[in-house]
């Protein structure tokens, strides 16, 4: 039986030192190194960075999950080597010479700059170096979408996070960057499906007749919302135009669950929503984040509602407090006072 007692560092070093034997013999390799990258929510992933001569791109092939599979006896070292080399070979078509000089010109990149939402407290290190806007317990940050096509015509979802240094190079302010990204989001189609439609697509059941949502029959009016490519799609809540339309469609009463950084769940509700129900919803979100969502893709444990007046999402408990303040009993106004408070009528012309 193969020895699977190497620790993670030894495992990475072994892959680095032996991966060349699994790559094509005629492939020229410039360097192979071990790199650690801090991802969303402070999660650190480690992998191999393989660079080839003449290419500005060096993919990092993360080894964390491969190590777990090896350590638990599910994959041999030989299998890990083959899988890692195959991943790199699939990346080769994207590693040809590329001219990135255009990236120094804001007018050349502005049409592909978008917003994304991340958790504020879980990304303090990143937020120290990127333009941002705080939104409740979230942060709005920005990225340049860099779609790439492989030899099979498949489009990837490569992107570049916008840093303060990029803004300085472009000579634009954070407000201009934010406005540009919001305009691009409003031009992008929104994917909005009922939970049943989403599940039927996920499990290849399109075309099957699904029951309509009917609360009286036990069906919950719940929907999934994301962007067209389902990447960083939680930012659809920053699309003012779409949110206003949704607010009208939902008659102004709906909850927003942060399913992940890639999508949100919309739940229509009524005026009977109370704090106890809201706490139950928040507990549900926490449980899902703990058990169903990868640590890197968790957005928040809070639940939100849409503030139509200020055109932004707010934590739901704040909206409940506002609604309660508006319904506080006020002293009745007698008839004489009511008449005195009416605006004067315009004089009838022609008399």
Secondary structure, 3 states (H helix, E strand, C coil): CCCCCCCHHHHHHHHHHHHHHHCCCCCCCCEEEEEEEECHHHCEEEEEEEECCCCCCCCEEECHHHHHHHHCCCCCHHHHHHHHHHHHHHHHHHCCCCCCHHHHCHHHHHHHEEEEEEECHHHHHHHCCCCCEEECCEEEEEEEECCCECCCCCECCCEEECCHHHHHHHCCCHHHHHHHHHHHHHHCCEEEEEHHHHHHHHCCCCCCCCCCCCHHHCCCCEEEEEECCCCCHHHHHHCHHHHHHHHHHCCCCEEEEEEECCEEEEEECCCCCCHHHHHHHHHHHHHHHHHCCCHHHCCCCCEEEEECCCCEEEEHHHHHHHHHHHCCCCCCCCHHHHHHCCCCCCCCCCC
